[in-house]
Amino acid sequence: MSNDFYTTSILPHAGIIIKICRAYTDSQEDFEDFYQEACLQIWKSRTAFKEKSKWSTWIYRITLNVCLTLVKKNNRRARPIEVIQEDFDNNKAFENENLNLLYEAIKKLSELDRAIILLYLEENPNKEIAVIIGTSANNIAVRINRIKKQLKILLDGKIN
């Protein structure tokens, strides 16, 4: 991957990639692997981008697909939960307690709901979320309301 492509096409949207990767990982090591794989796949698929959507939408879609694929792959050879929790507890990059609680709650959602709420939190319009997810804007609006209620319940009970 050239530095120019990374600097001009990926770096301005790194926040998108970071948020999605963080929502699907439990350790700094996994986060870095997911981030690197997402960047690689964005670079590999750059010639397939037909400008039918925004570049940021394209990045969301690729990053989300990468994360879902890696989660499924990792679940097949899952590490014991104690090891994952230990990695998470020792991770200095995830020190904001409120943000950690939010991510912990988001991780309790289904994979699709996780993707929807991340796009919503990034302030994407329902229409754009619908394009990325492959459904209608009305369906997205209904799901977002349900997801918010789920997150409120989880956060009020401090997860579980």
N, C-alpha and C positions, 0 to 999 in steps of 0.2 A: 504494500500500500504506500503510495507516495505521500510525502509530508504535505504537499500542496492540497491533495484531495482531503486529507484528514483535517487540515487547518481551515479550509474553505467550506467543506461540505458536511463534515461530521462534528467538529468542535463547536460550531455555533448551536448545535442541537444536542450537545452532550448531556444537558439537563434531562432531556427526554429519556435518553438511554440509561442514565444513572437511576432515575426514578423507577423505571420499569425493571431494570436488573435488580435493584435493591428490594423491590416487592416480591421477587421470586427467589431470593437467596437468604441464607442464614449465617453466612460467614464472609469475611473479607476475601478469602481465597476464592470462594465460589463467585462472589460478586465480580472480582477481577476477571475470572474465566468467562462469565456471561458477558461482561462488557466487551472484552476482547473479541469474543466470538460474534457479538452483534456488529461491532465495527468491521470485522472481516467480511461478514455477510452483506453489509451495506456496500462495501467496496466491490465485492464480487457481483452484486446485482445492479450496480450503477447503470450499466448499459441497458438494462431492462426497464428503467424508469421512463415512462412515456409522457410524463407531465399531464396526466389526466387528473392528478390530485396535487396537493402541495408536497414539497420535498419533505417537510416535517411529518406529514401523514405517511409517506413512504417509509420514513425512518421508524415511526411508531409501529407500523405493520411488520416490518422486518424484525425489529427488536422484540416485539411481542412473540412472533413466531419462533425466534431463536430461544427465548426464555421458556416457552411452553415445550419446545422440543427437548431442551436440556433438562428441564424438570422431569419430564417423562423418562428420559434416559437415566437420570440420577436416581429416580424412584426404583428403577429396576435393580440398582445396586446400592440401595440406601445405606448410609452409615447409621450406627446406633444414635438415638436421639440425644444421649448424654454427651457424645462427642460434638454434635452440632451445637448444643446449648453452651458447651464450654468454649467453643470457637467464638460464638456470639458474645458471651460474657467478657472475653478477653479482647474484643475488638474495640480499639480506640476511635475508629472512624464513626461509630454509631453511638456517640455519647449524649445526644439530646434526648432526654427521657420522654418528653411528650411526643416527639417525632417517632421514637422507638415504639411507643404504645400504639400510635396510629398505624405504623407498619405492621406491628404484631396483629392488630385487629384486621387489617387488610389481608394479611396472610391466611386468616381464618375463612375468607370468602372463597367461593368457587373460582376456578381459573378465569372464567369469562367475566364474572362480576369484578374480579381484581383488575382485569384489563379495562373494564368500563369505568371504574372509579378512578383509576390512574389517569385516564384520558380526561375525565371530568375535572379532576383536581388540577390538571394542566390548563383548565379553562377552554377546552375545545368545545365548540358548539355541538349540540346533539346530532345535527346533520352530519358533521364530520366524523363523530364517533360511530354513527350508523354505517358510514362508508367503510371505516376501518374494520368494524366488527362484522358487517355484512347483514344488517337488519334495518328496520325503519327507525326514523327519528322518534316517533311516538313510542315505540317499544323501548328505546333507550331512556326516554323520560320516565317511563313507568319503572324500569329497572333501577334507575338512579335513586328514585324515591325509596324503593325497597332496600337498596344497599345502604342508604343513609340511615334508615331505621335499624338495620342490622348492626352497623358500626356503632350507633349510639348505644344500643343494648350492650355490645361488647365492651365499649369504653366506660360506660357507667358501671359495669361489673368488673372493670379493670381486667378485661379479657377472660381467660379460662378456656 
